[in-house]
Amino acid sequence: MSQSLVLVGPMGAGKSTIGKLLAGILHLPFVDSDRVIEERTGADIPWIFDVEGEDGFRMRETAVLKDLLFGEPAVLATGGGIVMKEENRQMLKGDGTVVYLTASVDQLVERTYKDKKRPLLQVPDPEAKIRELIARRDSLYREVADMIIQTDRRGPKAVAQEIAQRYQAG
């Protein structure tokens, strides 16, 4: 397994934005697991959810996670539901460093309310859905996390710098 730095957390916590900045600071490649899934299937995430359902998407997600974790070291942004499968949690608890990016429900709603590429939020009450997802997933994120970072009202650059300092301090 590589010594990758893996970002987990809910939709809108800043995994992709912070991950890109962090990769630059650490001089590592940045990889977004959702983009890899889209590249491999030739379809976007909402289409995969529509055609294969969440279970089909999660199977693809596990295969991609396995490939990425056993590849070259990188900063890896994962999808918000990656922790739902026990197999994924076991892989995440391996040799890499897992950072749980967390934010308040208000911040998550604010950051995701216009995004139509998030299939789980295409519901009448996205805020209620976010609350439900956090209730189900928070303990799972904490289970795999080596580091927990609050992103509320913080600039992505400051968060990336904090993670890099803590990561390099070992």
N, C-alpha and C positions, 0 to 999 in steps of 0.2 A: 504494500500500500504506500502511496505517496504521502508526503507531508503537506497536503493541501490545507488551505484555510477555507472552511465551508460555512457559508452564511445560511441560517435557517430563520424562520419567523413568518408572521402572517403577511398576506398581500398588503402592500403599501408601507411596510416597515422600512424599506429602502435597500433591500438586498442587492438589486442590480445597480442602482446608482452608487451606493457606497462601495460595492464590490469592484466596480471599474476604477474608482479612485484608489482604493486599497491596493489593487493589483499594480497600479502605477507606482505607488509609494514603495511597495515590496519588490518591484521589478519581477513580477510573476505574470503569466498569462491570466486573463479573465475569461471564465466560461460560465454561461447561464444555461442551466440544465433544460429549461423550457425551450430555449432557442435551439439547443442540440436536438431535442425531440422533434421540433418543427422541421429542422433541416433533414433529419433522417426519414421523416414520413412524407415530406413535401406538402404538409398541411399545417394550418395554424391550430392552436390549442382549442379554441371554441369548436372547430370542425371535428377534431378528434373526440371531444366530449359528446358532440351531437351524434356521431356515427358509432363510436365504441363505448360511450358512457364513461363514467368516472373510473370504473374498474379497469377498462381497457387502457385508459390513460395512465393509471397507476402502475400497470404492468410495464408499459413503455418507460415510465419514469424510473422504475427499479433497474431495468436493464441499462439505462443511460447512467444512473448513479454508479453502478458497478464499474462500468467502463471508465468513468471520470475519476473515481477514487483510486483505481488501480493504474491510472496513467501518470503522466508527468505532474509534478507539483504545480498547483494553480490556486487562484482565488475562485471559488465556485459558489455561485448564487443558485439556490434551489427553489423549487416551487413551494408554496405555502403548505401543501398537504404531504410533503415528502415524508414527514414523521408518522403518518397514519399506518404505515406497514411496519410490522415488527422487523422484517428482514432489513428494511432501510435503516431503522434505528440501530440495529446491530452493526451495520456497515459504518454508520456515522460515528459510532462510539469507538472505532478502530484507532489508527495511529494519527489521523489528521487532527486539526484543531477546529472545533465547532463553535461558532459565535451565534448566539440567539439575539437577533435584533427585535426589540419590542417597542411598542408605541401604544398610546391610549386609543380607545375606540374612536374618539372624536378625530384624532389625527389620521387614523386609518381610513375613516369615512371621507375626510377632507382630501386625502391623497388618491383615493380610488373612485370617487363618485362619477367621474366622467369617462372612465375607462371601460370600453365595451368589449375588451379582449379578456375579461375575467369571467368565465362562464358561471362560476358559483355566485357571482354578485348580480346576475341578470334576473333579479327577483323583485317583487313589489317593495320590499323593505330591506335594502342592502345593509343598513345599520344593524338590524336584528340578526341578519345572516352573519355579519362579522362577529357579533357578540357570541353567537352559537359556535362558530368556528374556533374562537379563542377559548371558549369554555371547554371544548373537546380537545384542543391541541396544546394549550399552554403547558400542561404537565409533561407532555411528550417532548416539547421543545426543551424544557428544563432538564429532562432526562438525558438528552444527548449533548447538552451544552457544556463547553469548557469555560465559556465566558458569556455573560449576559449584559447587553448594552441597550440602554434606553435611548431612543432616537427622537422623542418628542421635542419639538421646537428647537432642534439642533440642526445646524448645517451639515450636509453630507461630508464635507471636507473635514470638519472637526471630529465627526464620528470615525471616519476612516483613519485619521491620525491617532486617535485614542486606541483603536483596535491595533494598529501597526505597532505602537509603543508597547502595548501589553503583550502582543504576540512576540515581539523581538526580545522583550525582557524575560520571556520564557515562563 
